[in-house]
Amino acid sequence: MRLLHTSDWHIGQKLHGNDREEEHQLFFTWLKRVINENQVDALLVAGDVFDVGFPSNSALKLYYNFLTSLIGTHCSQVIITGGNHDYISTLEAPSEILSALNIQVIGGAKEAVAEELIPLVKNGVTQCVVAAVPFLRDRDIRQVIAGESYADSVKATNQGIIKHYALAAQEAKQYNCPVVAMGHLYVQGAGLSDSEREIHIGNLAGLQVASFPPEFDYIALGHIHRPQKLNAEGTIRYSGSPIPLSFSERKDKKQVILLDADGSQITVSEEIEVPVFRRLTNVKGTFREVAAQLKAYAGQSLLTDWAEVHIEEEQMDTSLRTAFEKLIEDVNQADNGLLVVKPVLKFTGEMAPDDILETTSLSDLSVQDVFQRLVDAKQVTNQDELQSTFKELLDRMYHQTEKE
């Protein structure tokens, strides 16, 4: 039996106000081809299917069109778990219909951990069992104690996550076959990028690799967008997001992970690199240097490339602001396969003003980002504890309609 591990699709994401729908569509077309060419039996999606809890109609259409396109292919089973960006109700609302198509959705933690275990059967034989653990929220794994310190809350949350996985491992023993665990959380040692902007209190401290039960033969992780192994064997790993979700990921080689299960063991067969449908580039220097690079640029991607432009000049020059704005406008109107989506002009000299000419869209900022800017501006102390409390309140507000 062949499995494919992917995560962090973030359908509906916008980068500096620009939609990623074309990239996601191309990714799904490519992913279906990979599934067919490699005779994949089961697809594992480890959280953050959508970028926001209430995705747009176009984002939902992309998601359902892809899932239904797998009908009739070699892929006979899909397992999807919820991430911290996903709302449980959004993912699980159509779960009964999707289940009839052998698409199992575990949007949030179940009352009984056994309900998160999904056997993968081929030719009447259970080849492996999947512990489909979604993103675990505080209310799923512990009781919040009034007045507890930030450190104590992090420790209690981590202990709750460890206990949840231990119970899943214990339940999986009844199947007497290899076990794949899924998870959406931060594990210590993982390299981050700028786009992991909403790390939950429990994930902020991070679990240790050794915290996972040894009964798991492979751990398919989501939440961190850079693909990476967390142990020497490569059996605990993040598949990463299929497209770069921020300019800090522009050099990442995105991938999906192909696994083989034969009823006695699970092995990593191949890391399949995702094509670059749109290149993200960073151009930095003086006005003259940047202008020369932008004018000489010739995009070769399937889609128009996007650029982050950062110009630094020592001497303050008011005329340069006008020239800067005209440069960006000219580049964006030119037919050279490039669009500047984040232009920044900064003067660094001693007499330069404190302000920086930068285009920032409100859509680029999460609620947490805005709150962070506020506490920074007010020079608030104990920011970690304040942020964790704010995130907990947000989580409760967003999921107040969920089943308690």
The 8 nearest C-alpha neighbors of each residue, nearest first, counted from 0:
[[1, 260, 259, 40, 261, 2, 126, 121],
 [0, 2, 259, 39, 40, 258, 260, 41],
 [3, 1, 41, 258, 39, 42, 40, 257],
 [2, 4, 257, 42, 256, 43, 258, 41],
 [5, 3, 43, 256, 255, 44, 42, 219],
 [4, 6, 44, 255, 238, 43, 45, 3],
 [7, 5, 45, 44, 221, 46, 8, 240],
 [8, 6, 47, 240, 9, 46, 48, 221],
 [7, 9, 48, 10, 6, 240, 47, 241],
 [10, 8, 50, 49, 48, 7, 47, 12],
 [9, 11, 49, 8, 12, 50, 58, 48],
 [12, 10, 58, 50, 9, 49, 13, 54],
 [13, 11, 50, 10, 9, 19, 18, 14],
 [12, 14, 18, 17, 16, 19, 15, 11],
 [15, 13, 17, 16, 363, 18, 12, 245],
 [16, 14, 363, 17, 360, 13, 340, 341],
 [15, 17, 13, 14, 362, 360, 363, 18],
 [18, 16, 13, 14, 15, 19, 340, 12],
 [17, 19, 13, 20, 12, 16, 14, 11],
 [20, 18, 22, 21, 13, 12, 23, 17],
 [19, 21, 23, 22, 18, 24, 11, 10],
 [22, 20, 24, 23, 19, 25, 18, 302],
 [23, 21, 25, 19, 24, 20, 26, 276],
 [22, 24, 26, 20, 25, 21, 27, 19],
 [23, 25, 21, 27, 26, 22, 20, 28],
 [24, 26, 28, 22, 23, 27, 29, 21],
 [27, 25, 23, 29, 24, 28, 30, 22],
 [26, 28, 30, 24, 29, 25, 31, 23],
 [27, 29, 25, 31, 26, 30, 24, 32],
 [28, 30, 26, 32, 27, 31, 25, 33],
 [31, 29, 27, 33, 32, 28, 26, 34],
 [32, 30, 34, 28, 33, 29, 27, 35],
 [31, 33, 29, 35, 30, 34, 36, 28],
 [34, 32, 30, 36, 35, 31, 37, 29],
 [35, 33, 39, 31, 32, 37, 36, 38],
 [34, 36, 32, 38, 33, 37, 31, 73],
 [35, 37, 33, 38, 34, 32, 39, 31],
 [38, 36, 34, 39, 35, 33, 1, 32],
 [37, 39, 35, 36, 73, 34, 40, 1],
 [40, 38, 1, 34, 74, 37, 2, 41],
 [39, 41, 74, 1, 75, 73, 2, 0],
 [42, 40, 76, 2, 74, 77, 39, 75],
 [41, 43, 77, 3, 2, 78, 4, 76],
 [44, 42, 4, 78, 3, 77, 79, 5],
 [45, 43, 79, 6, 5, 46, 78, 4],
 [46, 44, 6, 221, 80, 220, 181, 182],
 [45, 47, 82, 81, 80, 48, 6, 7],
 [48, 46, 82, 7, 49, 84, 85, 9],
 [47, 49, 8, 9, 46, 7, 10, 85],
 [50, 48, 9, 10, 47, 51, 85, 11],
 [49, 51, 9, 12, 10, 11, 84, 47],
 [52, 50, 49, 84, 53, 54, 85, 11],
 [51, 53, 86, 85, 54, 84, 50, 89],
 [52, 54, 51, 55, 89, 86, 85, 49],
 [55, 53, 51, 58, 52, 59, 11, 56],
 [54, 56, 58, 57, 59, 53, 11, 60],
 [55, 57, 59, 58, 60, 54, 61, 53],
 [56, 58, 60, 55, 59, 61, 11, 54],
 [59, 57, 11, 55, 61, 60, 56, 10],
 [60, 58, 56, 62, 57, 61, 63, 55],
 [59, 61, 57, 63, 58, 62, 64, 56],
 [62, 60, 58, 64, 59, 63, 65, 57],
 [63, 61, 59, 60, 65, 64, 66, 58],
 [64, 62, 66, 60, 65, 61, 67, 59],
 [65, 63, 61, 67, 62, 66, 60, 68],
 [64, 66, 68, 63, 62, 67, 61, 27],
 [67, 65, 63, 68, 69, 64, 62, 70],
 [66, 68, 69, 64, 70, 65, 63, 100],
 [69, 67, 65, 66, 70, 64, 31, 71],
 [70, 68, 67, 72, 66, 71, 74, 65],
 [71, 69, 68, 67, 72, 66, 100, 75],
 [70, 72, 69, 73, 74, 68, 75, 67],
 [71, 73, 74, 69, 70, 35, 75, 68],
 [72, 74, 38, 40, 75, 39, 35, 71],
 [75, 73, 40, 72, 39, 41, 76, 69],
 [76, 74, 40, 73, 41, 101, 77, 72],
 [75, 77, 41, 101, 74, 102, 40, 42],
 [76, 78, 102, 42, 41, 103, 43, 101],
 [77, 79, 103, 43, 102, 104, 42, 44],
 [80, 78, 44, 104, 43, 103, 105, 45],
 [81, 79, 105, 133, 46, 106, 45, 104],
 [80, 82, 106, 46, 133, 85, 134, 107],
 [83, 81, 46, 47, 134, 85, 84, 183],
 [82, 84, 85, 134, 47, 81, 46, 183],
 [85, 83, 47, 82, 51, 50, 52, 49],
 [86, 84, 52, 82, 83, 47, 81, 49],
 [87, 85, 52, 89, 88, 90, 84, 398],
 [86, 88, 106, 90, 89, 107, 91, 85],
 [87, 89, 91, 86, 92, 90, 401, 106],
 [90, 88, 86, 87, 92, 91, 53, 52],
 [91, 89, 87, 88, 106, 92, 86, 104],
 [90, 92, 94, 88, 93, 89, 106, 87],
 [91, 93, 88, 94, 89, 90, 95, 87],
 [94, 92, 96, 91, 95, 97, 90, 89],
 [95, 93, 91, 97, 96, 92, 98, 104],
 [96, 94, 98, 97, 93, 99, 92, 91],
 [95, 97, 99, 98, 94, 93, 100, 102],
 [96, 98, 94, 102, 100, 99, 95, 93],
 [97, 99, 101, 102, 95, 100, 103, 96],
 [98, 100, 96, 97, 101, 95, 102, 94],
 [99, 101, 97, 98, 102, 96, 70, 76],
 [102, 100, 98, 76, 99, 103, 77, 97],
 [103, 101, 77, 98, 97, 100, 76, 78],
 [102, 104, 78, 98, 77, 101, 79, 105],
 [103, 105, 79, 80, 106, 78, 94, 91],
 [106, 104, 80, 107, 79, 81, 133, 103],
 [107, 105, 81, 87, 80, 90, 91, 104],
 [108, 106, 87, 133, 105, 81, 109, 134],
 [107, 109, 133, 139, 135, 110, 132, 106],
 [110, 108, 111, 112, 114, 107, 115, 105],
 [111, 109, 112, 108, 114, 139, 113, 115],
 [110, 112, 109, 113, 114, 115, 108, 166],
 [111, 113, 114, 115, 109, 167, 110, 166],
 [112, 114, 111, 115, 116, 170, 167, 171],
 [113, 115, 112, 116, 111, 109, 117, 110],
 [116, 114, 131, 113, 112, 130, 132, 117],
 [117, 115, 130, 113, 114, 129, 131, 118],
 [116, 118, 129, 128, 115, 130, 119, 131],
 [119, 117, 128, 129, 127, 120, 125, 116],
 [120, 118, 127, 125, 128, 126, 117, 121],
 [119, 121, 125, 124, 126, 123, 118, 122],
 [122, 120, 123, 124, 125, 126, 119, 0],
 [123, 121, 124, 120, 125, 126, 0, 119],
 [122, 124, 121, 120, 125, 126, 119, 118],
 [123, 125, 120, 121, 122, 126, 262, 119],
 [126, 124, 120, 119, 127, 118, 121, 123],
 [125, 127, 262, 120, 119, 124, 261, 260],
 [128, 126, 177, 176, 119, 125, 178, 118],
 [127, 129, 118, 178, 117, 119, 179, 177],
 [130, 128, 179, 117, 116, 131, 180, 178],
 [129, 131, 180, 116, 115, 132, 181, 179],
 [130, 132, 181, 115, 129, 116, 180, 80],
 [131, 133, 182, 181, 130, 115, 80, 134],
 [134, 132, 80, 81, 107, 182, 183, 135],
 [135, 133, 183, 82, 83, 81, 136, 184],
 [136, 134, 133, 139, 108, 137, 160, 140],
 [137, 135, 139, 138, 134, 140, 201, 199],
 [138, 136, 139, 140, 141, 156, 135, 142],
 [137, 139, 136, 140, 141, 142, 143, 135],
 [140, 138, 136, 137, 135, 141, 108, 109],
 [139, 141, 159, 137, 138, 160, 136, 156],
 [140, 142, 138, 137, 159, 139, 143, 156],
 [143, 141, 144, 138, 140, 137, 139, 155],
 [142, 144, 141, 145, 137, 138, 152, 147],
 [143, 145, 147, 142, 146, 152, 141, 148],
 [146, 144, 147, 143, 148, 142, 152, 149],
 [145, 147, 144, 148, 143, 149, 152, 151],
 [148, 146, 145, 144, 151, 152, 149, 143],
 [147, 149, 151, 150, 152, 146, 384, 153],
 [148, 150, 152, 151, 384, 153, 147, 383],
 [149, 151, 153, 148, 152, 154, 147, 155],
 [152, 150, 154, 148, 153, 149, 155, 147],
 [151, 153, 155, 149, 154, 150, 156, 148],
 [154, 152, 156, 150, 201, 151, 155, 157],
 [153, 155, 151, 157, 152, 156, 158, 150],
 [156, 154, 158, 152, 157, 153, 151, 159],
 [157, 155, 159, 153, 201, 158, 154, 152],
 [156, 158, 160, 154, 159, 155, 201, 153],
 [157, 159, 161, 155, 156, 160, 162, 154],
 [158, 160, 140, 156, 162, 157, 161, 141],
 [159, 161, 163, 157, 162, 158, 156, 164],
 [162, 160, 158, 164, 163, 159, 165, 157],
 [161, 163, 165, 159, 160, 164, 158, 166],
 [164, 162, 160, 166, 165, 161, 159, 167],
 [163, 165, 167, 161, 166, 162, 168, 160],
 [166, 164, 162, 168, 167, 163, 212, 161],
 [167, 165, 169, 163, 164, 168, 170, 162],
 [166, 168, 164, 170, 169, 165, 112, 171],
 [169, 167, 171, 165, 166, 170, 214, 164],
 [168, 170, 166, 167, 171, 172, 165, 173],
 [171, 169, 167, 168, 172, 113, 166, 173],
 [172, 170, 168, 173, 169, 174, 167, 178],
 [173, 171, 174, 170, 175, 169, 168, 176],
 [172, 174, 171, 175, 170, 169, 176, 168],
 [175, 173, 172, 176, 171, 128, 127, 125],
 [176, 174, 172, 173, 177, 171, 127, 178],
 [175, 177, 127, 174, 262, 263, 178, 126],
 [178, 176, 127, 264, 263, 216, 262, 128],
 [179, 177, 128, 215, 216, 127, 129, 180],
 [180, 178, 129, 217, 218, 215, 216, 130],
 [181, 179, 130, 218, 129, 219, 131, 215],
 [182, 180, 219, 131, 132, 218, 220, 130],
 [181, 183, 220, 132, 133, 184, 221, 45],
 [182, 184, 221, 134, 222, 220, 82, 46],
 [183, 185, 202, 222, 182, 186, 134, 221],
 [184, 186, 202, 205, 187, 206, 222, 203],
 [187, 185, 206, 205, 207, 189, 188, 184],
 [188, 186, 205, 207, 189, 206, 185, 208],
 [187, 189, 186, 190, 229, 207, 205, 208],
 [188, 190, 187, 186, 191, 229, 185, 227],
 [191, 189, 188, 192, 225, 223, 227, 187],
 [192, 190, 189, 223, 195, 193, 225, 224],
 [191, 193, 194, 247, 195, 248, 190, 224],
 [194, 192, 195, 247, 245, 196, 191, 248],
 [193, 195, 196, 192, 245, 244, 224, 247],
 [196, 194, 193, 197, 192, 198, 223, 191],
 [195, 197, 194, 198, 193, 368, 367, 365],
 [198, 196, 195, 199, 367, 83, 84, 365],
 [197, 199, 203, 202, 196, 195, 200, 185],
 [198, 200, 202, 201, 203, 197, 390, 387],
 [199, 201, 203, 202, 387, 153, 198, 204],
 [202, 200, 156, 153, 203, 199, 157, 204],
 [201, 203, 205, 185, 199, 200, 204, 184],
 [204, 202, 200, 205, 201, 198, 199, 185],
 [203, 205, 202, 201, 153, 206, 200, 187],
 [206, 204, 202, 186, 185, 187, 203, 207],
 [205, 207, 186, 187, 210, 208, 157, 185],
 [206, 208, 210, 209, 187, 186, 205, 211],
 [207, 209, 210, 211, 206, 186, 229, 187],
 [208, 210, 207, 211, 212, 206, 213, 230],
 [211, 209, 207, 208, 161, 212, 206, 213],
 [210, 212, 209, 208, 213, 164, 161, 165],
 [211, 213, 214, 165, 215, 210, 168, 164],
 [214, 212, 215, 211, 216, 209, 168, 210],
 [215, 213, 212, 168, 216, 178, 172, 177],
 [214, 216, 178, 213, 217, 179, 212, 180],
 [215, 217, 178, 179, 177, 265, 214, 234],
 [218, 216, 234, 179, 215, 235, 180, 219],
 [217, 219, 180, 235, 181, 179, 220, 234],
 [220, 218, 181, 236, 180, 182, 217, 4],
 [221, 219, 237, 182, 183, 181, 236, 45],
 [220, 222, 183, 45, 6, 237, 223, 46],
 [223, 221, 183, 184, 224, 7, 185, 220],
 [224, 222, 225, 221, 239, 191, 237, 195],
 [223, 225, 239, 240, 222, 226, 7, 192],
 [224, 226, 239, 223, 227, 251, 240, 191],
 [227, 225, 239, 238, 237, 224, 253, 254],
 [228, 226, 237, 236, 225, 229, 238, 189],
 [227, 229, 236, 233, 230, 235, 237, 226],
 [228, 230, 236, 235, 227, 233, 231, 189],
 [231, 229, 233, 232, 228, 235, 234, 236],
 [230, 232, 233, 229, 228, 234, 235, 236],
 [233, 231, 234, 230, 235, 228, 229, 267],
 [232, 234, 228, 230, 231, 235, 236, 229],
 [233, 235, 217, 232, 218, 236, 230, 216],
 [236, 234, 218, 229, 233, 217, 230, 228],
 [237, 235, 228, 229, 227, 220, 219, 234],
 [236, 238, 220, 226, 239, 227, 221, 219],
 [237, 239, 226, 5, 255, 6, 236, 254],
 [240, 238, 224, 226, 225, 237, 223, 6],
 [239, 241, 7, 224, 242, 8, 6, 253],
 [242, 240, 253, 254, 8, 239, 273, 243],
 [241, 243, 240, 244, 253, 22, 275, 8],
 [244, 242, 248, 245, 249, 240, 241, 246],
 [243, 245, 194, 242, 248, 246, 14, 240],
 [244, 246, 247, 194, 248, 243, 193, 14],
 [245, 247, 249, 248, 279, 244, 243, 280],
 [246, 248, 245, 249, 192, 193, 250, 194],
 [249, 247, 243, 246, 251, 250, 245, 192],
 [248, 250, 246, 279, 247, 251, 243, 280],
 [251, 249, 248, 252, 247, 279, 246, 243],
 [252, 250, 248, 249, 253, 225, 243, 226],
 [251, 253, 254, 250, 272, 273, 226, 225],
 [254, 252, 273, 241, 272, 251, 226, 242],
 [255, 253, 272, 273, 271, 270, 241, 238],
 [254, 256, 5, 271, 238, 4, 270, 272],
 [257, 255, 270, 4, 3, 269, 271, 238],
 [256, 258, 3, 269, 268, 2, 267, 270],
 [259, 257, 267, 2, 268, 1, 266, 3],
 [258, 260, 1, 266, 265, 0, 268, 2],
 [261, 259, 265, 0, 264, 262, 1, 126],
 [262, 260, 263, 264, 126, 0, 259, 265],
 [263, 261, 126, 260, 176, 264, 127, 177],
 [262, 264, 261, 177, 176, 265, 260, 126],
 [265, 263, 177, 260, 261, 262, 266, 216],
 [266, 264, 260, 259, 216, 177, 258, 261],
 [267, 265, 259, 258, 268, 264, 260, 234],
 [266, 268, 258, 269, 257, 259, 265, 234],
 [267, 269, 258, 257, 266, 259, 270, 256],
 [270, 268, 257, 267, 271, 256, 258, 255],
 [269, 271, 256, 255, 254, 257, 272, 268],
 [270, 272, 254, 255, 269, 256, 273, 257],
 [273, 271, 254, 253, 270, 274, 252, 255],
 [272, 274, 254, 253, 271, 241, 275, 255],
 [275, 273, 276, 272, 253, 26, 29, 254],
 [276, 274, 277, 278, 273, 300, 242, 253],
 [275, 277, 301, 274, 302, 300, 22, 278],
 [278, 276, 302, 304, 275, 300, 303, 301],
 [277, 279, 304, 280, 275, 300, 305, 276],
 [278, 280, 305, 249, 306, 304, 246, 277],
 [281, 279, 306, 278, 307, 305, 282, 249],
 [280, 282, 307, 306, 308, 283, 279, 246],
 [283, 281, 308, 307, 309, 289, 280, 284],
 [282, 284, 309, 310, 308, 289, 281, 285],
 [285, 283, 310, 289, 288, 311, 286, 309],
 [286, 284, 288, 311, 310, 287, 312, 289],
 [285, 287, 289, 288, 310, 290, 284, 311],
 [286, 288, 290, 285, 289, 291, 284, 292],
 [289, 287, 285, 291, 290, 286, 284, 292],
 [288, 290, 292, 286, 291, 287, 284, 285],
 [291, 289, 287, 293, 292, 288, 286, 294],
 [290, 292, 288, 294, 289, 293, 295, 287],
 [293, 291, 289, 295, 290, 294, 296, 288],
 [292, 294, 296, 290, 295, 291, 289, 330],
 [293, 295, 291, 292, 296, 290, 330, 335],
 [296, 294, 292, 293, 291, 297, 335, 290],
 [297, 295, 293, 294, 292, 298, 335, 337],
 [296, 298, 335, 336, 299, 295, 337, 294],
 [299, 297, 336, 300, 335, 337, 304, 296],
 [298, 300, 297, 301, 336, 304, 302, 303],
 [301, 299, 302, 277, 298, 276, 278, 303],
 [300, 302, 276, 277, 299, 303, 275, 304],
 [303, 301, 277, 300, 276, 304, 336, 22],
 [302, 304, 336, 337, 277, 300, 305, 338],
 [305, 303, 337, 278, 277, 336, 279, 338],
 [304, 306, 338, 279, 339, 337, 340, 280],
 [307, 305, 339, 280, 281, 279, 340, 338],
 [306, 308, 341, 281, 342, 339, 340, 282],
 [309, 307, 342, 282, 343, 283, 281, 341],
 [308, 310, 343, 283, 344, 342, 282, 311],
 [311, 309, 344, 284, 285, 286, 283, 343],
 [310, 312, 345, 285, 346, 284, 344, 309],
 [313, 311, 346, 285, 314, 347, 345, 310],
 [312, 314, 348, 347, 346, 315, 311, 351],
 [315, 313, 348, 312, 316, 346, 351, 347],
 [314, 316, 351, 346, 313, 317, 348, 312],
 [317, 315, 319, 318, 314, 320, 346, 312],
 [316, 318, 319, 320, 315, 321, 322, 314],
 [319, 317, 320, 321, 316, 322, 323, 315],
 [320, 318, 322, 317, 321, 316, 323, 286],
 [319, 321, 323, 318, 322, 317, 324, 316],
 [320, 322, 324, 323, 319, 318, 325, 317],
 [321, 323, 319, 325, 320, 324, 326, 318],
 [324, 322, 320, 326, 321, 325, 319, 327],
 [323, 325, 321, 327, 326, 322, 328, 320],
 [326, 324, 328, 322, 323, 327, 329, 321],
 [327, 325, 323, 329, 328, 324, 322, 330],
 [326, 328, 330, 324, 325, 329, 331, 323],
 [327, 329, 325, 331, 326, 330, 332, 324],
 [330, 328, 326, 332, 331, 327, 325, 333],
 [331, 329, 333, 327, 332, 328, 326, 293],
 [332, 330, 338, 328, 329, 333, 327, 339],
 [331, 333, 329, 330, 328, 334, 338, 327],
 [334, 332, 330, 331, 335, 329, 336, 337],
 [333, 335, 336, 332, 337, 331, 330, 297],
 [334, 336, 297, 337, 333, 298, 296, 330],
 [335, 337, 298, 303, 334, 304, 297, 338],
 [338, 336, 304, 303, 335, 305, 298, 339],
 [337, 339, 305, 331, 340, 306, 304, 303],
 [340, 338, 306, 305, 341, 307, 331, 342],
 [339, 341, 306, 338, 307, 305, 15, 342],
 [340, 342, 307, 339, 308, 358, 343, 306],
 [343, 341, 308, 357, 307, 358, 309, 340],
 [342, 344, 357, 309, 356, 308, 310, 345],
 [345, 343, 310, 356, 309, 311, 355, 357],
 [344, 346, 311, 355, 310, 347, 312, 356],
 [347, 345, 312, 313, 351, 311, 315, 348],
 [346, 348, 313, 351, 312, 345, 349, 311],
 [349, 347, 313, 351, 350, 314, 346, 315],
 [350, 348, 351, 347, 313, 352, 314, 346],
 [349, 351, 348, 352, 315, 314, 347, 346],
 [350, 352, 348, 315, 349, 346, 347, 353],
 [353, 351, 354, 350, 346, 315, 355, 349],
 [354, 352, 351, 355, 346, 347, 345, 350],
 [353, 355, 352, 356, 345, 351, 346, 357],
 [356, 354, 345, 357, 344, 353, 343, 346],
 [355, 357, 344, 343, 345, 354, 358, 320],
 [358, 356, 343, 355, 342, 359, 344, 341],
 [357, 359, 342, 341, 360, 343, 356, 340],
 [360, 358, 357, 361, 15, 363, 341, 362],
 [359, 361, 362, 363, 15, 16, 358, 364],
 [360, 362, 363, 364, 359, 16, 365, 15],
 [361, 363, 360, 364, 16, 15, 13, 365],
 [364, 362, 15, 361, 360, 16, 14, 365],
 [365, 363, 361, 362, 368, 369, 366, 360],
 [364, 366, 368, 367, 369, 363, 362, 196],
 [365, 367, 369, 368, 370, 364, 371, 393],
 [368, 366, 370, 365, 369, 371, 197, 390],
 [367, 369, 365, 371, 366, 370, 364, 372],
 [370, 368, 372, 366, 371, 367, 373, 365],
 [369, 371, 367, 373, 368, 372, 366, 374],
 [372, 370, 368, 374, 373, 369, 367, 375],
 [373, 371, 375, 369, 370, 374, 376, 368],
 [372, 374, 370, 376, 371, 375, 377, 369],
 [373, 375, 377, 371, 379, 376, 372, 378],
 [376, 374, 378, 372, 373, 377, 371, 379],
 [375, 377, 373, 378, 374, 372, 379, 371],
 [376, 378, 374, 379, 375, 373, 372, 380],
 [379, 377, 375, 376, 374, 380, 373, 382],
 [378, 380, 374, 377, 382, 375, 381, 376],
 [379, 381, 382, 378, 374, 383, 385, 375],
 [382, 380, 383, 384, 385, 379, 386, 149],
 [381, 383, 385, 380, 384, 386, 379, 374],
 [384, 382, 386, 385, 381, 387, 149, 380],
 [383, 385, 387, 149, 386, 382, 381, 388],
 [384, 386, 382, 388, 383, 387, 389, 381],
 [387, 385, 389, 383, 388, 384, 382, 390],
 [386, 388, 390, 384, 389, 385, 200, 391],
 [389, 387, 391, 385, 386, 390, 392, 384],
 [388, 390, 386, 392, 391, 387, 385, 393],
 [391, 389, 393, 387, 392, 388, 394, 386],
 [390, 392, 394, 388, 393, 389, 387, 395],
 [393, 391, 389, 395, 394, 390, 396, 388],
 [394, 392, 390, 396, 391, 395, 397, 389],
 [393, 395, 391, 397, 392, 396, 390, 398],
 [394, 396, 392, 398, 393, 399, 397, 391],
 [395, 397, 393, 399, 394, 398, 392, 400],
 [398, 396, 394, 395, 399, 393, 400, 86],
 [399, 397, 401, 395, 400, 396, 394, 86],
 [400, 398, 396, 401, 395, 397, 402, 394],
 [399, 401, 398, 402, 397, 88, 396, 403],
 [402, 400, 398, 399, 403, 88, 87, 397],
 [401, 403, 400, 399, 398, 88, 87, 107],
 [402, 401, 399, 138, 400, 139, 398, 110]]
